[in-house]
Amino acid sequence: MHSAAGLQRAQQIHLPGNRLPARWAGRTRFVVLDTAFGAGHHFLATWQAWRDDPQRCETLFFVGIEEHPLPAADLAQAHAHSPWPDLAALLQAAWPVPVSNLHRQVFEGGRVQWLLGVGAAPSLLPKMRLQADAVFLGHVMPEVVAGHFLKAVAAHAAPGATLASAQHGAALHQPLLTAGFVPQTVSLAGQSAALSAALTAADFAPRHRLHRAPSAEVRGRRAVVVGAGLAGAAAAQALAQAGWQVTVLERHQAPAQETSGNPGGLFHGTVNADDGPYARLFRAAALRAHTTHAAAVAQGVPGAAQGLLRLDARSGGLPALQAMLQRTGLPPSYVEVLSADAASALAGLPLPAPAWHYPAGGWIEPLAWVRWALATPGVALRTGAAVQRLQRATGAPGAPAAWQVLDAEDQLLAEADAVVLCNAAQAQALLAPLAGPGTLPWPLRHTRGQVTQFSAAHTLRLPVAGDGYAIPLPGAMLCGATREAGEPGPPSLRDEDHHHNLERLQRLTGLQPAPEASLSGRTGWRLHTDDRLPICGALQALQMPPGQRADQARLLPREPGLFVLTALGARGLTLAPLLAQLVAAQASGTPWPLEQDLVDAIDPGRWRVRAARQATGATGKAG
Ligand SMILES: Cc1cc2nc3c(=O)[nH]c(=O)nc-3n(C[C@H](O)[C@H](O)[C@H](O)COP(=O)(O)OP(=O)(O)OC[C@H]3O[C@@H](n4cnc5c(N)ncnc54)[C@H](O)[C@@H]3O)c2cc1C
């Protein structure tokens, strides 16, 4: 879209048609939904209007949908005549990798938050979770589709929401009325010829009762996070950045003493030929992880966010990988296929097989990352605080009471409006006494893993994964990791595991420790579920009402103020930043950074849904 037309549309249609800026004055937050984001001209105009307004809301959320985002290289051209080159430059720098996911970025120290959904609005919008106060409606398709689409828009309208569109007339007004909006045509005398002579402005005033998925929004802003590993640190950071006062309770005397204490770990995306929910979830998480980890590295956390190679020696070689990549249509800014020679050139040493190159992958030191995230303003860490029990305080009638967190002597450790359980398998133990039949247990499993480290002068420039992995630590090499099912025990090191790690390092990179080098390492236990997906989000009601419909995760009632983030398996570094932001968004009632079908896939109540479906003989996937 040409910038002049986009700018005029925002300033003459969308902002006045939604009675902005007046309607956001004095609000804590205000959410705009733009169904045709284009090159972001509406966003820039809205952002500038927000900047110019002394009565502006505290936080502006701008949610855009765009099926075909411009290539990053063309964006500067599209913004060439923007009256706000400084804002345009910020948007260009934050422009996401063009893959079909939701992409979140923050500006103005978090006071302006942008979420871009890449996909066709009619199919993507129903999967998004947000409450829009103002809708910038793009061009609407023919009537039948419009009716369907506008219902999806209405499903995301907050009480008192408004809508504006450059279109007008019965073809739009009738479906708007059916969807619950009361439209009127407002004439635009003297406006530019680029726009029509009238606009549609509509107020959301549905006559029918709205059926919406239960919300997990919490009223207060005090949170307790139990556990200071990767999950807990990420949750604490995300909540603090969303304006919560967070206390992290950790049973050890220091954070990250258990599974999250390795000297290095990998983060990266994934490629699946079908691009199903698993691939979309891990891609969204990997892109978020890159942004977060790059910021951490820039602030001194040991690591590198400049790419990762994943060797793939499958039969068919390079052509097979190239064909698979072509089928997915993924862009090279997310993943590309390299020959063994090209991968070797990038890695700085000879590699034996072609590789997937993830430019947004990398490695980071989990322990240092945890400390960095816990240092976020608004987060207080209490170590030596082992949580034994949760109970509800006695609250005001009608309002969900705060949670109390107690130790083994039944002493109160903390009281909060929200509790996020990030204490790995122990989350289940804390919930068990509160849970009614069928809520728990989760099918959790542990896998023991050992990493091996030795001092080495090497030329490896990027982490390399495949069968095992090699991480180039400064002046040292870290390789791993073993996998062995079994419950946690003493974290002792085994010589045969070192041997196994070194064998695979040799096959991957040809590297070996010098004969005199001494080996060190670390042992931990990964926590998995039976479907290898994490457990994340608002907890389902622990005492489910009799007769409650349970065939879709999104319909399950929630336990007010109780959230969980655990079972991160072997991918904690990739998953934790995005999933923490999901928890923070659910608790805060702000737009979710993940589509509903992906949230269903990791929902803590998904085993209840499976059981309900089995009981009724239903088939198909959640949601
Ligand atoms: C050998 C190995 C290699 C790995 N490599 C990678 C890799 O390359 N990339 C990657 O992404 N992931 C990797 N992982 C996985 C990653 O380490 C985990 O996904 C991650 O550490 C899990 O973090 P967590 O916070 O859920 O759990 P944890 O780190 O176990 O943290 C849970 C915390 O809760 C605390 N706690 C428990 N109960 C209580 C209580 N009652 N009260 C207070 N505190 C409590 C614990 O003390 C602990 O600090 C690896 C794992 C292993 C074992």
Ligand as a Chemical Component Dictionary entry (heavy atoms), coordinates in Angstrom:
data_LIG
# 
_chem_comp.id                   LIG 
_chem_comp.type                 NON-POLYMER 
_chem_comp.pdbx_formal_charge   0 
_chem_comp.three_letter_code    LIG 
# 
loop_
_chem_comp_atom.comp_id 
_chem_comp_atom.atom_id 
_chem_comp_atom.alt_atom_id 
_chem_comp_atom.type_symbol 
_chem_comp_atom.charge 
_chem_comp_atom.model_Cartn_x 
_chem_comp_atom.model_Cartn_y 
_chem_comp_atom.model_Cartn_z 
_chem_comp_atom.pdbx_ordinal 
LIG C1  C1  C 0 22.044 -32.982 29.645 1  
LIG C2  C2  C 0 21.015 -31.993 29.242 2  
LIG C3  C3  C 0 21.229 -31.205 28.126 3  
LIG C4  C4  C 0 20.277 -30.274 27.723 4  
LIG N1  N1  N 0 20.520 -29.507 26.621 5  
LIG C5  C5  C 0 19.605 -28.580 26.260 6  
LIG C6  C6  C 0 19.832 -27.738 25.140 7  
LIG O1  O1  O 0 20.845 -27.807 24.465 8  
LIG N2  N2  N 0 18.869 -26.831 24.826 9  
LIG C7  C7  C 0 17.711 -26.724 25.542 10 
LIG O2  O2  O 0 16.873 -25.911 25.215 11 
LIG N3  N3  N 0 17.480 -27.511 26.596 12 
LIG C8  C8  C 0 18.384 -28.429 26.968 13 
LIG N4  N4  N 0 18.128 -29.226 28.042 14 
LIG C9  C9  C 0 16.821 -29.139 28.687 15 
LIG C10 C10 C 0 16.715 -27.944 29.610 16 
LIG O3  O3  O 0 17.816 -27.944 30.474 17 
LIG C11 C11 C 0 15.381 -28.022 30.369 18 
LIG O4  O4  O 0 14.326 -27.978 29.429 19 
LIG C12 C12 C 0 15.204 -26.901 31.361 20 
LIG O5  O5  O 0 16.324 -26.756 32.170 21 
LIG C13 C13 C 0 13.992 -27.115 32.246 22 
LIG O6  O6  O 0 13.858 -25.978 33.057 23 
LIG P1  P1  P 0 12.801 -25.906 34.244 24 
LIG O7  O7  O 0 12.873 -24.538 34.792 25 
LIG O8  O8  O 0 11.484 -26.401 33.755 26 
LIG O9  O9  O 0 13.269 -26.992 35.286 27 
LIG P2  P2  P 0 14.442 -26.922 36.386 28 
LIG O10 O10 O 0 15.672 -26.367 35.840 29 
LIG O11 O11 O 0 14.507 -28.298 36.956 30 
LIG O12 O12 O 0 13.899 -25.904 37.462 31 
LIG C14 C14 C 0 12.915 -26.222 38.417 32 
LIG C15 C15 C 0 13.261 -25.449 39.672 33 
LIG O13 O13 O 0 12.202 -25.594 40.606 34 
LIG C16 C16 C 0 12.775 -25.708 41.891 35 
LIG N5  N5  N 0 11.781 -26.337 42.755 36 
LIG C17 C17 C 0 11.248 -27.570 42.638 37 
LIG N6  N6  N 0 10.335 -27.771 43.604 38 
LIG C18 C18 C 0 10.290 -26.648 44.340 39 
LIG C19 C19 C 0 9.539  -26.249 45.475 40 
LIG N7  N7  N 0 8.641  -27.078 46.033 41 
LIG N8  N8  N 0 9.745  -25.032 46.010 42 
LIG C20 C20 C 0 10.656 -24.181 45.458 43 
LIG N9  N9  N 0 11.394 -24.516 44.376 44 
LIG C21 C21 C 0 11.212 -25.724 43.822 45 
LIG C22 C22 C 0 14.010 -26.552 41.634 46 
LIG O14 O14 O 0 14.932 -26.446 42.699 47 
LIG C23 C23 C 0 14.519 -25.977 40.340 48 
LIG O15 O15 O 0 15.416 -24.915 40.556 49 
LIG C24 C24 C 0 19.076 -30.156 28.460 50 
LIG C25 C25 C 0 18.862 -30.938 29.581 51 
LIG C26 C26 C 0 19.818 -31.848 29.982 52 
LIG C27 C27 C 0 19.563 -32.681 31.182 53 
# 
loop_
_chem_comp_bond.comp_id 
_chem_comp_bond.atom_id_1 
_chem_comp_bond.atom_id_2 
_chem_comp_bond.value_order 
_chem_comp_bond.pdbx_ordinal 
LIG C1  C2  SING 1  
LIG C2  C3  SING 2  
LIG C2  C26 DOUB 3  
LIG C3  C4  DOUB 4  
LIG C4  N1  SING 5  
LIG C4  C24 SING 6  
LIG N1  C5  DOUB 7  
LIG C5  C6  SING 8  
LIG C5  C8  SING 9  
LIG C6  O1  DOUB 10 
LIG C6  N2  SING 11 
LIG N2  C7  SING 12 
LIG C7  O2  DOUB 13 
LIG C7  N3  SING 14 
LIG N3  C8  DOUB 15 
LIG C8  N4  SING 16 
LIG N4  C9  SING 17 
LIG N4  C24 SING 18 
LIG C9  C10 SING 19 
LIG C10 O3  SING 20 
LIG C10 C11 SING 21 
LIG C11 O4  SING 22 
LIG C11 C12 SING 23 
LIG C12 O5  SING 24 
LIG C12 C13 SING 25 
LIG C13 O6  SING 26 
LIG O6  P1  SING 27 
LIG P1  O7  DOUB 28 
LIG P1  O8  SING 29 
LIG P1  O9  SING 30 
LIG O9  P2  SING 31 
LIG P2  O10 DOUB 32 
LIG P2  O11 SING 33 
LIG P2  O12 SING 34 
LIG O12 C14 SING 35 
LIG C14 C15 SING 36 
LIG C15 O13 SING 37 
LIG C15 C23 SING 38 
LIG O13 C16 SING 39 
LIG C16 N5  SING 40 
LIG C16 C22 SING 41 
LIG N5  C17 SING 42 
LIG N5  C21 SING 43 
LIG C17 N6  DOUB 44 
LIG N6  C18 SING 45 
LIG C18 C19 SING 46 
LIG C18 C21 DOUB 47 
LIG C19 N7  SING 48 
LIG C19 N8  DOUB 49 
LIG N8  C20 SING 50 
LIG C20 N9  DOUB 51 
LIG N9  C21 SING 52 
LIG C22 O14 SING 53 
LIG C22 C23 SING 54 
LIG C23 O15 SING 55 
LIG C24 C25 DOUB 56 
LIG C25 C26 SING 57 
LIG C26 C27 SING 58 
# 
